[in-house]
């Protein structure tokens, strides 16, 4: 199968290969679903009013409400599903964009990981601290300016 074959070209292949096109496509579908959802909300309200006002002779005041409950529940479930679907489309568009960003940044992350691995394998040798030439103890300030040994205190006393 040759993917460049124009006779076997899937209509959404180009959309699937581009994250911006995928986001535009999903936004268009989401817009349609939001319009349908708004219409269904109006339908749900009007149905509720009509069903709750439908009384039969011999009904108590709550019987119409009880009969309307399964229909109201089904319409509310449908509205909830549409809201979940539209939020899922936003999430899918975001995940698609983050996938492209991750793929784009992957070579740099691999390079950094390889450099870190090489640093762990071949650590740089530590350089010894450079020592200052020792000056005569008498020439130094008698304060506590430099590190000294307890054997070389001079006129100072140990703690």
Backbone as CSV, one residue per row, in Angstrom:
resi,resn,N_x,N_y,N_z,CA_x,CA_y,CA_z,C_x,C_y,C_z
1,UNK,0.834,-1.185,0.000,0.000,0.000,0.000,0.872,1.239,0.000
2,UNK,0.681,2.066,-0.957,1.416,3.298,-1.065,0.555,4.432,-0.525
3,UNK,1.057,5.153,0.472,0.257,6.215,1.083,0.154,7.441,0.170
4,UNK,1.007,7.547,-0.834,0.956,8.689,-1.758,-0.013,8.460,-2.914
5,UNK,-0.629,7.305,-2.939,-1.565,6.963,-4.002,-2.806,7.833,-3.897
6,UNK,-3.110,8.666,-4.915,-4.257,9.582,-4.814,-5.598,8.870,-4.831
7,UNK,-5.670,7.652,-5.308,-6.948,6.941,-5.310,-7.293,6.396,-3.933
8,UNK,-6.317,6.255,-3.070,-6.534,5.707,-1.741,-6.260,6.781,-0.680
9,UNK,-6.711,7.984,-0.918,-6.410,9.097,-0.018,-7.566,9.283,0.968
10,UNK,-7.321,9.067,2.224,-8.351,9.254,3.248,-8.572,10.750,3.443
11,UNK,-9.815,11.192,3.556,-10.091,12.635,3.632,-9.561,13.310,4.896
12,UNK,-9.433,12.591,5.993,-8.973,13.212,7.233,-7.501,12.945,7.532
13,UNK,-6.790,12.355,6.587,-5.374,12.058,6.820,-4.564,13.339,7.027
14,UNK,-4.816,14.358,6.184,-4.081,15.623,6.329,-4.421,16.307,7.643
15,UNK,-5.669,16.220,8.058,-6.088,16.816,9.332,-5.401,16.101,10.488
16,UNK,-5.312,14.788,10.410,-4.691,14.017,11.483,-3.189,14.267,11.588
17,UNK,-2.560,14.650,10.487,-1.113,14.838,10.498,-0.693,16.213,10.986
18,UNK,-1.634,17.140,11.145,-1.312,18.498,11.548,-2.123,18.838,12.791
19,UNK,-1.438,19.213,13.880,-2.148,19.478,15.129,-3.042,20.720,15.027
20,UNK,-2.618,21.726,14.295,-3.452,22.926,14.150,-4.714,22.601,13.348
21,UNK,-4.571,21.793,12.315,-5.743,21.392,11.528,-6.678,20.521,12.358
22,UNK,-6.114,19.672,13.197,-6.936,18.853,14.081,-7.718,19.734,15.045
23,UNK,-7.061,20.736,15.605,-7.744,21.640,16.531,-8.861,22.399,15.819
24,UNK,-8.615,22.862,14.591,-9.666,23.570,13.843,-10.843,22.658,13.545
25,UNK,-10.545,21.426,13.152,-11.598,20.466,12.833,-12.448,20.171,14.068
26,UNK,-11.784,19.901,15.198,-12.516,19.609,16.431,-13.301,20.818,16.922
27,UNK,-12.753,22.019,16.708,-13.476,23.232,17.106,-14.749,23.402,16.278
28,UNK,-14.684,23.064,14.998,-15.875,23.141,14.150,-16.952,22.173,14.610
29,UNK,-16.546,20.941,14.923,-17.510,19.956,15.411,-18.057,20.379,16.774
30,UNK,-17.188,20.927,17.603,-17.621,21.377,18.928,-18.647,22.497,18.814
31,UNK,-18.426,23.413,17.875,-19.368,24.501,17.653,-20.750,23.957,17.288
32,UNK,-20.777,22.967,16.408,-22.048,22.344,16.013,-22.706,21.674,17.212
33,UNK,-21.907,20.949,17.997,-22.464,20.261,19.166,-22.986,21.246,20.215
34,UNK,-22.314,22.373,20.376,-22.805,23.378,21.323,-24.127,23.963,20.857
35,UNK,-24.284,24.154,19.542,-25.568,24.621,19.014,-26.659,23.578,19.255
36,UNK,-26.349,22.321,19.009,-27.301,21.246,19.259,-27.638,21.186,20.754
37,UNK,-26.632,21.359,21.588,-26.852,21.339,23.035,-27.771,22.457,23.483
38,UNK,-27.595,23.646,22.913,-28.477,24.756,23.269,-29.915,24.447,22.858
39,UNK,-30.108,23.872,21.681,-31.452,23.493,21.229,-32.038,22.413,22.130
40,UNK,-31.206,21.464,22.542,-31.700,20.407,23.423,-32.053,20.928,24.811
41,UNK,-31.357,21.950,25.280,-31.707,22.552,26.569,-33.093,23.183,26.510
42,UNK,-33.375,23.876,25.406,-34.709,24.469,25.234,-35.753,23.357,25.159
43,UNK,-35.461,22.311,24.405,-36.381,21.186,24.281,-36.633,20.542,25.634
44,UNK,-35.580,20.377,26.405,-35.706,19.768,27.733,-36.596,20.600,28.637
45,UNK,-36.417,21.922,28.633,-37.261,22.816,29.451,-38.724,22.743,29.039
46,UNK,-38.961,22.843,27.737,-40.341,22.825,27.232,-41.001,21.474,27.487
47,UNK,-40.241,20.400,27.342,-40.797,19.066,27.599,-41.157,18.918,29.066
48,UNK,-40.282,19.402,29.945,-40.555,19.314,31.375,-41.831,20.050,31.730
49,UNK,-41.984,21.263,31.217,-43.185,22.049,31.508,-44.425,21.325,30.998
50,UNK,-44.374,20.818,29.783,-45.543,20.149,29.208,-45.885,18.864,29.974
51,UNK,-44.866,18.047,30.255,-45.132,16.774,30.920,-45.646,16.966,32.342
52,UNK,-45.145,17.936,33.041,-45.587,18.159,34.411,-46.983,18.794,34.477
53,UNK,-47.384,19.420,33.373,-48.734,19.990,33.331,-49.776,18.992,32.824
54,UNK,-49.346,17.827,32.392,-50.279,16.830,31.868,-50.846,16.025,33.028
55,UNK,-52.081,16.337,33.400,-52.739,15.641,34.501,-53.872,14.798,33.946
56,UNK,-54.078,13.656,34.522,-55.158,12.750,34.161,-56.141,12.745,35.334
57,UNK,-57.375,12.519,35.022,-58.389,12.521,36.078,-58.057,11.426,37.086
58,UNK,-58.091,11.768,38.328,-57.789,10.837,39.406,-56.339,10.938,39.882
59,UNK,-55.554,11.776,39.257,-54.151,11.954,39.665,-54.074,12.753,40.963
60,UNK,-53.087,12.425,41.715,-52.720,13.312,42.809,-51.771,14.347,42.217
61,UNK,-51.410,15.366,42.986,-50.607,16.475,42.437,-49.228,16.043,41.975
62,UNK,-48.667,14.977,42.508,-47.303,14.561,42.179,-47.239,13.475,41.111
63,UNK,-48.352,12.926,40.689,-48.329,11.836,39.709,-47.758,12.274,38.357
64,UNK,-48.119,13.468,37.898,-47.595,13.946,36.616,-46.074,14.109,36.689
65,UNK,-45.585,14.584,37.811,-44.144,14.751,37.992,-43.433,13.398,37.984
66,UNK,-44.032,12.410,38.623,-43.436,11.074,38.634,-43.424,10.444,37.248
67,UNK,-44.495,10.665,36.463,-44.529,10.126,35.103,-43.498,10.820,34.200
68,UNK,-43.218,12.082,34.477,-42.293,12.852,33.643,-40.829,12.548,33.969
69,UNK,-40.576,11.985,35.126,-39.199,11.797,35.582,-38.331,10.965,34.629
70,UNK,-38.764,9.837,34.075,-37.890,9.084,33.153,-37.531,9.865,31.894
71,UNK,-38.472,10.634,31.357,-38.190,11.426,30.152,-37.197,12.529,30.489
72,UNK,-37.403,13.196,31.616,-36.483,14.263,32.033,-35.083,13.700,32.278
73,UNK,-35.019,12.525,32.887,-33.729,11.905,33.164,-32.996,11.581,31.860
74,UNK,-33.721,11.088,30.865,-33.090,10.757,29.585,-32.570,12.008,28.883
75,UNK,-33.350,13.087,28.909,-32.893,14.327,28.270,-31.715,14.932,29.023
76,UNK,-31.741,14.875,30.342,-30.600,15.395,31.123,-29.341,14.578,30.861
77,UNK,-29.508,13.269,30.710,-28.364,12.417,30.398,-27.786,12.784,29.032
78,UNK,-28.648,13.050,28.083,-28.205,13.446,26.750,-27.435,14.767,26.803
79,UNK,-27.948,15.739,27.560,-27.246,17.027,27.694,-25.886,16.849,28.372
80,UNK,-25.854,16.003,29.382,-24.582,15.758,30.078,-23.573,15.104,29.129
81,UNK,-24.050,14.169,28.304,-23.168,13.513,27.345,-22.621,14.506,26.315
82,UNK,-23.447,15.427,25.878,-22.980,16.438,24.913,-21.937,17.343,25.557
83,UNK,-22.154,17.733,26.808,-21.164,18.569,27.503,-19.856,17.812,27.690
84,UNK,-19.954,16.535,28.036,-18.733,15.721,28.177,-18.014,15.572,26.843
85,UNK,-18.781,15.414,25.783,-18.198,15.265,24.461,-17.461,16.536,24.030
86,UNK,-18.050,17.698,24.272,-17.383,18.947,23.880,-16.133,19.180,24.727
87,UNK,-16.202,18.864,26.010,-14.990,19.030,26.823,-13.931,18.015,26.418
88,UNK,-14.351,16.825,25.998,-13.405,15.822,25.516,-12.713,16.264,24.237
89,UNK,-13.433,17.003,23.391,-12.809,17.514,22.163,-11.742,18.545,22.487
90,UNK,-12.000,19.397,23.460,-10.973,20.365,23.878,-9.748,19.634,24.404
91,UNK,-10.000,18.611,25.207,-8.897,17.846,25.788,-8.097,17.138,24.694
92,UNK,-8.796,16.586,23.706,-8.113,15.884,22.616,-7.251,16.835,21.801
93,UNK,-7.760,18.045,21.538,-6.973,19.028,20.784,-5.728,19.431,21.582
94,UNK,-5.893,19.605,22.886,-4.749,19.961,23.730,-3.720,18.837,23.746
95,UNK,-4.170,17.588,23.897,-3.247,16.454,23.925,-2.518,16.300,22.589
96,UNK,-3.210,16.565,21.502,-2.592,16.475,20.169,-1.480,17.502,20.037
97,UNK,-1.722,18.737,20.511,-0.710,19.797,20.456,0.477,19.443,21.358
98,UNK,0.197,18.930,22.557,1.295,18.575,23.462,2.108,17.403,22.907
99,UNK,1.454,16.501,22.159,2.195,15.416,21.513,3.192,15.971,20.510
100,UNK,2.748,16.919,19.668,3.664,17.517,18.697,4.819,18.237,19.385
101,UNK,4.521,18.955,20.469,5.584,19.644,21.199,6.572,18.643,21.794
102,UNK,6.055,17.542,22.327,6.931,16.518,22.895,7.826,15.886,21.853
103,UNK,7.275,15.625,20.672,8.075,15.038,19.595,9.131,16.027,19.125
104,UNK,8.760,17.303,19.069,9.708,18.322,18.619,10.859,18.486,19.622
105,UNK,10.574,18.372,20.912,11.603,18.567,21.941,12.360,17.286,22.274
106,UNK,11.945,16.155,21.729,12.553,14.874,22.071,14.046,14.782,21.730
107,UNK,14.512,15.221,20.547,15.964,15.117,20.288,16.808,15.896,21.296
108,UNK,16.344,17.063,21.696,17.112,17.848,22.660,17.124,17.144,24.025
109,UNK,15.991,16.580,24.433,15.953,15.863,25.702,16.872,14.652,25.667
110,UNK,16.908,13.965,24.525,17.797,12.805,24.408,19.253,13.221,24.475
111,UNK,19.580,14.348,23.820,20.961,14.835,23.875,21.349,15.170,25.311
112,UNK,20.451,15.869,26.030,20.747,16.230,27.418,20.911,14.983,28.284
113,UNK,20.076,13.991,28.061,20.167,12.761,28.825,21.474,12.037,28.530
114,UNK,21.892,12.030,27.263,23.149,11.392,26.891,24.327,12.126,27.528
115,UNK,24.291,13.455,27.512,25.374,14.223,28.147,25.424,13.954,29.645
116,UNK,24.269,13.861,30.280,24.233,13.582,31.713,24.788,12.189,31.998
117,UNK,24.474,11.238,31.140,24.982,9.880,31.306,26.496,9.865,31.147
118,UNK,27.017,10.618,30.163,28.466,10.685,29.968,29.156,11.356,31.147
119,UNK,28.495,12.379,31.714,29.083,13.035,32.892,29.172,12.070,34.065
120,UNK,28.174,11.205,34.208,28.198,10.253,35.317,29.262,9.190,35.092
121,UNK,29.456,8.784,33.837,30.470,7.765,33.524,31.879,8.316,33.659
122,UNK,32.115,9.518,33.167,33.436,10.127,33.167,33.402,11.435,33.945
123,UNK,33.392,11.366,35.263,33.353,12.620,36.025,34.645,13.408,35.856
124,UNK,34.541,14.695,35.857,35.715,15.552,35.749,36.543,15.398,37.029
125,UNK,37.865,15.262,36.898,38.685,15.136,38.111,38.622,16.437,38.912
126,UNK,38.522,16.265,40.207,38.473,17.439,41.074,39.850,18.078,41.134
127,UNK,39.864,19.388,41.046,41.131,20.103,41.128,41.402,20.431,42.594
128,UNK,42.627,20.206,42.986,42.992,20.495,44.367,43.017,21.997,44.570
129,UNK,42.664,22.384,45.768,42.675,23.811,46.089,44.111,24.311,46.071
130,UNK,44.298,25.491,45.528,45.642,26.048,45.460,46.028,26.565,46.838
131,UNK,47.193,26.171,47.230,47.638,26.579,48.562,48.418,27.881,48.457
132,UNK,48.161,28.735,49.429,48.912,29.989,49.508,50.249,29.693,50.176
133,UNK,51.253,30.382,49.743,52.533,30.168,50.434,52.415,30.630,51.880
134,UNK,52.975,29.817,52.772,52.890,30.137,54.197,53.754,31.350,54.508
135,UNK,53.125,32.288,55.168,53.878,33.454,55.617,54.344,33.209,57.042
136,UNK,55.286,33.973,57.415,55.807,33.864,58.778,54.694,34.217,59.762
137,UNK,54.571,33.426,60.799,53.499,33.611,61.778,53.640,34.981,62.426
138,UNK,54.867,35.455,62.619,55.070,36.756,63.248,54.614,37.879,62.346
139,UNK,54.634,37.674,61.037,54.233,38.713,60.108,52.708,38.814,59.966
140,UNK,51.994,37.827,60.445,50.542,37.854,60.333,49.928,38.665,61.447
141,UNK,48.692,39.055,61.180,47.907,39.741,62.205,47.604,38.743,63.305
142,UNK,47.721,39.122,64.552,47.517,38.157,65.629,46.043,37.730,65.778
143,UNK,45.131,38.278,64.984,43.707,37.892,65.078,43.470,36.527,64.482
144,UNK,42.247,36.192,64.344,41.874,34.882,63.810,41.609,34.970,62.315
145,UNK,42.591,35.350,61.564,42.367,35.567,60.144,42.601,34.327,59.302
146,UNK,43.522,33.495,59.625,43.858,32.373,58.768,43.764,31.062,59.506
147,UNK,43.633,29.982,58.785,43.574,28.685,59.453,44.949,28.307,59.985
148,UNK,44.966,27.832,61.176,46.237,27.418,61.781,46.044,26.079,62.471
149,UNK,47.113,25.456,62.794,47.095,24.191,63.495,47.241,24.454,64.982
150,UNK,46.803,23.547,65.819,46.949,23.754,67.260,48.416,23.657,67.679
151,UNK,49.241,23.088,66.801,50.655,22.997,67.112,51.402,24.255,66.692
152,UNK,50.762,25.134,65.954,51.426,26.318,65.444,50.632,27.555,65.836
153,UNK,50.302,27.710,67.089,49.496,28.837,67.521,50.329,30.098,67.754
154,UNK,51.575,29.979,67.956,52.391,31.151,68.208,52.046,31.732,69.571
155,UNK,51.671,32.994,69.615,51.344,33.642,70.888,49.873,33.435,71.286
156,UNK,49.108,32.819,70.398,47.683,32.607,70.699,47.493,31.388,71.570
157,UNK,46.349,31.367,72.230,45.984,30.210,73.046,44.842,29.466,72.396
158,UNK,44.807,28.185,72.667,43.693,27.417,72.111,42.455,27.611,72.971
159,UNK,41.315,27.264,72.458,40.066,27.461,73.186,40.000,26.526,74.281
